[in-house]
Amino acid sequence: MLKQQYKSAKFGIFITLAGNCKEAFTFYQSCFGGELFFEILEIPLNQYLNKPVISGSLISERIVLHGSDLVHDEGYQIGNHLAIYFPCRNSSERFRFIIQLSGNIADSSLELKKQRLIEITDIFGVRWILGLAHEK
């Protein structure tokens, strides 16, 4: 199912929701239609009532939204909960985008290579979520 999501995935807005991603995206689906996809963390975290959504997507003919319950290190604040989501084809492509967007080769050495989502801030202060389909 996740691979099917990436066949139709496009860049879009990434919304960080502090614990209600599934509820919010279900609401957005009722507004815009489309298909929902969720990847749920299978272990409970203390700060969440339910198992948090690692990655959620709403893909419809008119809009593409991506999001997560997992908030930034500085916590959820108005203004820091939006980012541009870009689905990378593989880790090599994502590595190239990390270097190009951040302007810093040090950011590309993050030990996050196998994580499905990596957040970076570009040289203009814009947040990017670089997604990665599961590679074999």
C-alpha positions in Angstrom: 0.0 0.0 0.0 2.8 2.4 0.8 4.5 1.7 -2.5 1.2 2.5 -4.3 1.1 5.8 -2.4 4.5 6.7 -3.9 3.4 6.0 -7.4 1.0 8.9 -7.3 2.8 11.0 -4.7 3.7 14.6 -5.6 5.3 17.4 -3.7 2.9 19.1 -1.4 2.4 20.8 1.9 3.6 19.0 5.1 1.5 19.7 8.2 2.8 18.8 11.7 -0.1 18.0 14.0 0.5 17.4 17.6 -1.3 14.1 18.1 -4.4 14.5 15.9 -3.0 13.8 12.4 -5.4 10.9 11.6 -8.4 12.9 12.8 -7.4 16.0 10.8 -6.6 14.1 7.6 -9.9 12.3 7.9 -11.6 15.7 8.1 -9.7 17.0 5.1 -10.7 13.9 3.2 -14.4 14.7 3.9 -13.8 18.2 2.5 -11.6 17.3 -0.6 -12.2 13.6 -1.2 -9.2 11.4 -2.2 -7.4 8.5 -0.5 -5.8 8.4 2.9 -2.5 6.6 3.7 -1.1 6.3 7.2 2.1 4.9 8.7 1.6 4.4 12.4 4.3 4.1 15.0 3.7 0.7 16.5 5.1 1.5 20.0 3.2 3.9 22.3 4.9 7.2 23.2 4.1 8.8 26.6 3.1 12.2 25.2 0.5 10.7 22.9 -2.9 9.2 23.8 -2.9 7.0 20.7 0.0 5.5 18.7 1.2 8.5 16.7 1.1 8.8 12.9 4.7 8.9 11.5 3.5 9.8 8.1 0.1 10.5 6.7 -1.0 11.5 3.2 -4.2 12.6 1.5 -4.0 12.4 -2.2 -6.9 13.6 -4.3 -7.4 15.1 -7.7 -7.3 18.7 -6.4 -4.9 18.6 -3.4 -2.0 16.6 -1.9 -1.4 16.9 1.8 1.3 15.1 3.9 1.7 15.2 7.7 2.7 13.6 10.9 2.0 13.7 14.6 5.7 13.9 15.4 6.6 17.5 16.2 9.9 19.4 15.7 12.5 19.5 18.5 11.3 23.0 19.5 7.7 21.8 19.9 4.6 22.7 18.0 4.2 26.5 17.5 2.1 28.5 15.2 4.2 29.1 12.1 6.5 26.1 12.4 4.0 23.4 11.6 4.1 23.7 7.8 6.8 22.5 5.4 7.2 21.6 1.8 7.1 17.8 1.3 9.1 16.3 -1.6 9.1 12.5 -2.2 12.6 11.4 -3.3 13.0 8.4 -5.6 16.0 7.0 -3.6 18.6 7.8 -0.9 21.0 9.1 -3.6 18.5 11.6 -4.9 17.6 12.7 -1.3 21.4 13.1 -0.5 21.7 15.4 -3.5 18.7 17.5 -2.4 20.0 17.8 1.2 23.3 19.3 -0.1 21.6 21.5 -2.7 18.9 22.9 -0.4 20.9 23.3 2.7 24.0 24.6 1.0 25.9 22.5 3.6 27.6 19.2 3.0 27.7 18.6 6.7 23.9 18.2 6.8 24.2 15.4 4.3 26.2 13.3 6.8 23.2 12.9 9.1 22.8 9.5 10.5 19.2 9.6 9.2 19.9 8.0 5.8 17.4 5.1 6.3 14.7 7.2 8.0 11.7 7.7 5.8 11.4 11.4 6.5 14.2 13.9 6.9 13.5 17.5 7.7 15.9 20.2 6.6 15.8 24.0 6.5 17.1 25.5 3.3 19.3 28.6 2.9 16.2 30.8 2.9 14.8 29.4 6.2 12.1 27.3 4.4 11.4 23.9 6.0 11.5 20.8 3.7 10.5 17.2 4.5 12.3 14.9 2.1 10.5 11.6 2.0 12.0 8.3 0.9 10.1 5.3 -0.5 11.3 2.1 1.1 14.3 0.9 -0.8 15.3 -2.8 -1.2 
